[in-house]
Amino acid sequence: MAGMSKRIQVTLPDRLAEDLEKWATYDGRPLSNLAAYLLERAVAEAKKENAPWGAKENQEGK
């Protein structure tokens, strides 16, 4: 992520939170770092598939 980072708060189902905590521990990284990485991947994939909310950015070559 370039530039300033924005902090958000989310509420997760218990099972998802447990799975993410296990994954982060296994990878040796903070849970917040894993979550940011997964969100970045999901957004990039959605943009690649021409998500309507990313259409303008996709046309500009971002």
Secondary structure as GFF3:
##gff-version 3
##sequence-region A 1 62
A	DSSP	alpha_helix	14	27	.	.	.	ID=ss1
A	DSSP	alpha_helix	31	48	.	.	.	ID=ss2
A	DSSP	three_ten_helix	52	54	.	.	.	ID=ss3
A	DSSP	alpha_helix	55	59	.	.	.	ID=ss4
###
